[in-house]
């Protein structure tokens, strides 16, 4: 083999090696690229699956609450209405003068119960949240609590110019109702302050009481306690909200919720 042929052989061998190496590099690059695309598609599908499950759960919960609301209105409400009419009829005929005052008192209690049941039935149905402003829903809750003359509650909504779905409004209302109920039952508070502020990033909710406070770890670590706290946290998770609650003994409890702007219109 001459020198020229040897050089040609070396050049051809080098070119073949370079082409083969390049092919391997391209193959590995394409393989990793396809793998990344596959993992990304898998993550998107997984996220979509989780979201579908959450949406299904929300729909089931919404339908369940609506069914309960209708049952309260159509069944228990009608029975109380009949009892109220009967009591009013007895009081009107004055058949029993000695107990007329007691009958009137019973009639008053029945009418108050009817009003509470109608309010509860309305709040359990999505139609109420769909056609009511968030501020109106919270104001109604404040009026209901203030009427008890146990605690003074106030609500401040800094900005009402934002869109929010009925589902999110309902979940916000349920979380706040749970907080208020816990404050009234366990904290012996005299004031509850509620503030909602909407900004470019989303909706910030701040609720606090001046009650006795509690040991958060003690309640969440006990099997039969902290159910209300767990329910609030779970509801927040279902709507993609950030949830934080802090309590200091003898200084009160504070609830903070943040809902990103892209979650406010979730159905």
C-alpha positions in Angstrom: 0.0 0.0 0.0 1.4 3.3 -1.1 1.6 6.4 1.0 -1.3 8.1 -0.9 -3.5 5.0 -0.5 -2.7 4.9 3.2 -3.6 8.6 3.6 -6.9 8.0 1.8 -7.6 5.0 4.0 -6.9 7.1 7.1 -9.2 9.9 5.9 -12.0 7.5 5.0 -11.7 5.7 8.3 -11.8 9.0 10.2 -14.8 10.2 8.2 -16.6 6.9 8.8 -15.8 7.2 12.6 -17.0 10.7 12.7 -20.2 9.9 10.9 -20.8 6.9 13.2 -20.0 9.0 16.3 -22.3 11.8 15.0 -25.0 9.3 14.5 -24.7 8.0 18.0 -24.7 11.6 19.4 -27.8 12.5 17.4 -29.5 9.2 18.4 -28.7 9.9 22.1 -29.9 13.5 21.8 -33.1 12.5 20.1 -33.7 9.7 22.7 -33.3 12.2 25.6 -35.5 14.7 23.8 -38.3 12.1 23.2 -37.9 11.0 26.8 -38.3 14.6 28.1 -41.3 15.1 25.9 -42.8 11.8 27.1 -42.2 12.7 30.8 -43.7 16.2 30.2 -46.8 14.7 28.5 -47.1 12.1 31.3 -46.9 14.9 33.9 -49.6 16.9 32.1 -51.8 13.9 31.8 -51.3 13.1 35.5 -52.1 16.7 36.5 -55.2 16.7 34.3 -56.2 13.4 35.9 -55.9 14.9 39.4 -57.8 18.0 38.3 -60.5 15.8 36.8 -60.8 13.9 40.1 -61.0 17.2 42.1 -63.6 18.6 39.7 -65.6 15.4 40.1 -65.4 15.5 43.8 -66.4 19.2 43.9 -69.4 18.3 41.7 -70.4 15.5 44.0 -70.1 17.8 47.0 -72.0 20.5 45.3 -74.8 18.2 44.3 -74.9 16.7 47.8 -75.2 20.1 49.4 -77.9 21.0 46.9 -79.9 17.8 47.8 -79.6 18.5 51.5 -80.8 22.1 51.0 -83.8 21.0 49.0 -84.6 18.3 51.5 -84.5 20.8 54.4 -86.7 23.2 52.4 -89.2 20.7 51.1 -89.5 18.3 54.1 -88.5 19.8 57.4 -89.5 23.3 56.3 -93.0 22.2 55.4 -93.4 20.3 58.7 -92.4 23.4 60.7 -94.7 25.5 58.6 -97.7 23.3 59.4 -96.7 23.3 63.1 -96.5 27.1 63.0 -99.9 27.4 61.3 -101.5 25.1 63.8 -100.0 27.0 66.8 -101.2 30.3 65.3 -104.6 28.8 64.8 -104.9 27.7 68.4 -103.7 31.1 69.7 -106.1 32.9 67.3 -109.1 30.9 68.5 -108.1 31.5 72.1 -109.3 28.0 73.1 -106.8 27.7 75.9 -106.5 31.2 77.5 -104.2 30.0 80.3 -101.5 28.7 77.9 -102.1 31.3 75.1 -98.9 33.1 76.0 -96.9 29.8 75.8 -98.5 28.9 72.5 -97.5 32.4 71.1 -94.0 31.8 72.3 -93.9 28.4 70.6 -95.2 30.0 67.4 -92.4 32.6 67.6 -89.8 29.9 68.0 -91.2 27.9 65.0 -91.2 31.0 62.8 -87.6 31.8 63.8 -86.6 28.2 63.1 -88.3 28.5 59.7 -86.3 31.6 58.9 -83.1 29.9 59.9 -83.9 26.8 57.8 -84.7 28.9 54.8 -81.4 30.7 55.2 -79.6 27.4 55.6 -81.3 25.8 52.6 -80.5 28.8 50.5 -76.8 28.8 51.5 -76.5 25.1 50.7 -77.5 25.5 47.1 -75.1 26.7 44.4 -77.8 29.0 43.1 -77.3 31.3 46.1 -73.6 31.5 45.5 -74.1 31.9 41.7 -76.3 34.9 41.9 -75.0 36.5 45.0 -71.9 38.7 45.4 -69.2 37.3 47.7 -69.5 40.5 49.8 -73.2 39.9 50.2 -72.8 36.3 51.2 -70.2 37.3 53.9 -72.3 40.2 55.0 -75.3 37.9 55.5 -73.1 35.6 57.6 -71.9 38.5 59.7 -75.5 39.6 60.3 -76.5 36.1 61.3 -73.7 35.9 63.8 -74.2 39.4 65.2 -77.9 38.7 65.7 -76.8 36.1 68.3 -75.4 38.9 70.5 -72.5 36.7 71.5 -69.8 38.1 69.3 -69.3 41.1 67.1 -68.1 40.3 63.6 -67.1 42.6 60.8 -66.2 42.1 57.2 -64.1 44.4 54.9 -63.7 43.7 51.2 -61.2 46.1 49.7 -61.9 45.5 46.1 -65.0 43.9 44.6 -64.0 44.3 41.0 -63.0 40.7 40.2 -64.6 37.6 38.8 -65.1 34.5 40.9 -67.0 31.3 40.3 -69.9 30.1 42.4 -67.8 27.0 43.4 -65.0 29.2 44.8 -67.5 31.5 46.6 -69.1 28.5 48.2 -65.8 27.0 49.4 -64.7 30.4 50.8 -68.0 30.7 52.6 -67.7 27.2 54.1 -64.2 27.7 55.3 -65.0 31.0 57.0 -68.2 29.5 58.5 -66.1 26.7 60.0 -63.7 29.2 61.5 -66.5 31.3 62.9 -68.2 28.3 64.4 -65.0 27.2 66.1 -64.4 30.7 67.4 -67.9 30.9 68.9 -67.9 27.3 70.3 -64.4 27.1 71.7 -62.6 30.4 71.8 -65.0 32.5 73.9 -64.2 35.4 71.6 -65.9 38.8 71.6 -64.7 40.1 68.2 -64.0 38.5 64.8 -62.5 40.6 62.1 -62.7 39.5 58.4 -60.8 41.2 55.6 -60.6 40.3 51.9 -58.3 42.0 49.5 -58.0 41.3 45.8 -54.8 42.2 43.9 -53.1 41.3 40.6 -51.9 38.0 42.1 -55.2 36.8 43.5 -57.5 37.0 46.5 -56.1 37.3 50.0 -58.4 36.4 53.0 -57.6 37.2 56.6 -59.9 36.2 59.5 -59.0 36.6 63.2 -60.6 36.4 66.6 -59.6 37.7 70.0 -60.4 34.4 71.7 -58.5 32.0 74.0 -56.5 30.4 71.3 -55.4 26.8 71.3 -52.4 24.5 70.8 -52.5 23.8 67.1 -50.2 20.7 67.3 -52.3 19.2 70.1 -55.5 19.5 68.1 -54.2 18.2 64.8 -52.4 15.4 66.4 -55.5 14.0 68.2 -57.7 11.6 66.3 -61.1 13.0 67.3 -60.1 16.6 67.5 -59.3 19.2 64.8 -61.8 17.8 62.4 -63.0 21.4 61.6 -59.4 22.4 60.9 -58.9 19.5 58.7 -62.1 20.3 56.8 -61.0 23.9 56.2 -57.6 22.8 55.0 -59.1 20.1 52.7 -61.5 22.6 51.2 -58.6 25.0 50.5 -56.6 22.3 48.8 -59.6 21.4 46.6 -59.7 25.0 45.1 -55.9 25.3 44.9 -55.7 27.9 47.7 -52.8 28.5 50.1 -54.0 27.8 53.7 -52.4 28.9 57.0 -53.8 29.0 60.5 -52.0 30.3 63.6 -53.2 30.3 67.2 -51.6 31.7 70.3 -53.0 30.8 73.8 -54.9 33.8 75.3 -54.2 35.9 72.2 -56.5 34.5 69.6 -56.5 32.6 66.3 -55.7 33.9 62.7 -56.7 32.3 59.4 -55.0 33.2 56.1 -56.0 32.0 52.7 -54.6 33.0 49.3 -56.3 32.0 46.1 -54.3 32.7 42.9 -56.1 34.7 40.2 -56.1 31.7 37.8 -58.0 29.6 40.4 -60.8 32.1 41.1 -62.9 31.1 38.1 -62.5 27.3 38.6 -65.8 25.5 38.2 
